[in-house]
Amino acid sequence: MTILILYGTLEGQTAKVAERMADTLRNKGQQVTTLSVEQLPTNFEVNNFDATIIGGSIHMGDYPNQLKKFVMTNLDWLNNVPSAFFTVCMGIHSQHVETREEAGHFGEDFVAQSGWHPKLIETFAGAVKYTQYNFVTRFIMKLISKREGGSTDTSHDHEYTDWETVDCFAEKFMAVIAELERI
Ligand SMILES: Cc1cc2nc3c(=O)[nH]c(=O)nc-3n(C[C@H](O)[C@H](O)[C@H](O)COP(=O)(O)O)c2cc1C
């Protein structure tokens, strides 16, 4: 199968998650293309792909605009191929249960509003990349990290992604494809 993994990222963690999934699927013999939604070639054609995983990170409670636009523009295709959606954010790693619950709803709320029906939806913890932020963002992210139980050491970046959960999601997607191929 030809699988498209399309992602929307601001600081790169969602791209890293997408590449990890691609490795898992390639190891299972699938033909996988990973693409940033910001860098779609002009002649890009969704119909060249049999299945897709779409992923986006959350900033200020929302997904990247280009990602939202892609989903709305390609709804028919998305609902006609095996598809999955993942979210990367930090709320899911909070020490506060309400924040974790809120973060767990980003994906479901988005697909419900869009009318897309992916077979799988998952939320992964991302990273706090202090070294990539400007002074103001670093200051705000440090305050939020303190409140939510993350590291306040701004001298380096902190990755919270659980790679086993990411691998598990890719395996589940393989199972979805295998099931459909059997029908
Ligand atoms: C300016 C800023 C705003 C953010 N807003 C949220 C948010 O509203 N909710 C949340 O759960 N995480 C939030 N995060 C955390 C990001 O989702 C997390 O850092 C993620 O790994 C970013 O993924 P990316 O590198 O693929 O863009 C924010 C991060 C930054 C820098």
The ligand as a MOL file (V3000), in Angstrom:
LIG
                    3D

  0  0  0     0  0            999 V3000
M  V30 BEGIN CTAB
M  V30 COUNTS 31 33 0 0 0
M  V30 BEGIN ATOM
M  V30 1 C 3.7290 28.9230 21.9720 0
M  V30 2 C 3.2970 27.5360 22.3500 0
M  V30 3 C 1.9650 27.2980 22.6250 0
M  V30 4 C 1.5470 25.9990 22.9900 0
M  V30 5 N 0.2300 25.8010 23.2860 0
M  V30 6 C -0.1690 24.5680 23.7040 0
M  V30 7 C -1.5390 24.3450 24.0600 0
M  V30 8 O -2.4000 25.2200 23.9560 0
M  V30 9 N -1.8780 23.1140 24.5340 0
M  V30 10 C -0.9620 22.1020 24.6430 0
M  V30 11 O -1.3310 21.0120 25.0910 0
M  V30 12 N 0.3360 22.2720 24.2660 0
M  V30 13 C 0.7450 23.4810 23.8020 0
M  V30 14 N 2.0560 23.6850 23.4390 0
M  V30 15 C 3.0030 22.5650 23.4630 0
M  V30 16 C 3.2330 22.0110 22.0570 0
M  V30 17 O 2.0630 21.3690 21.5610 0
M  V30 18 C 4.4090 20.9980 22.1040 0
M  V30 19 O 5.5700 21.7520 22.3880 0
M  V30 20 C 4.5650 20.1930 20.8510 0
M  V30 21 O 5.6250 19.2820 21.0400 0
M  V30 22 C 4.8310 21.0490 19.6240 0
M  V30 23 O 4.9070 20.2010 18.4990 0
M  V30 24 P 5.6600 20.6550 17.1740 0
M  V30 25 O 7.1290 20.7420 17.5180 0
M  V30 26 O 5.3990 19.5680 16.2090 0
M  V30 27 O 5.0820 21.9650 16.7560 0
M  V30 28 C 2.4900 24.9350 23.0610 0
M  V30 29 C 3.8420 25.1950 22.7440 0
M  V30 30 C 4.2420 26.4740 22.3910 0
M  V30 31 C 5.6960 26.7360 22.0900 0
M  V30 END ATOM
M  V30 BEGIN BOND
M  V30 1 1 1 2
M  V30 2 1 2 3
M  V30 3 2 2 30
M  V30 4 2 3 4
M  V30 5 1 4 5
M  V30 6 1 4 28
M  V30 7 2 5 6
M  V30 8 1 6 7
M  V30 9 1 6 13
M  V30 10 2 7 8
M  V30 11 1 7 9
M  V30 12 1 9 10
M  V30 13 2 10 11
M  V30 14 1 10 12
M  V30 15 2 12 13
M  V30 16 1 13 14
M  V30 17 1 14 15
M  V30 18 1 14 28
M  V30 19 1 15 16
M  V30 20 1 16 17
M  V30 21 1 16 18
M  V30 22 1 18 19
M  V30 23 1 18 20
M  V30 24 1 20 21
M  V30 25 1 20 22
M  V30 26 1 22 23
M  V30 27 1 23 24
M  V30 28 2 24 25
M  V30 29 1 24 26
M  V30 30 1 24 27
M  V30 31 2 28 29
M  V30 32 1 29 30
M  V30 33 1 30 31
M  V30 END BOND
M  V30 END CTAB
M  END
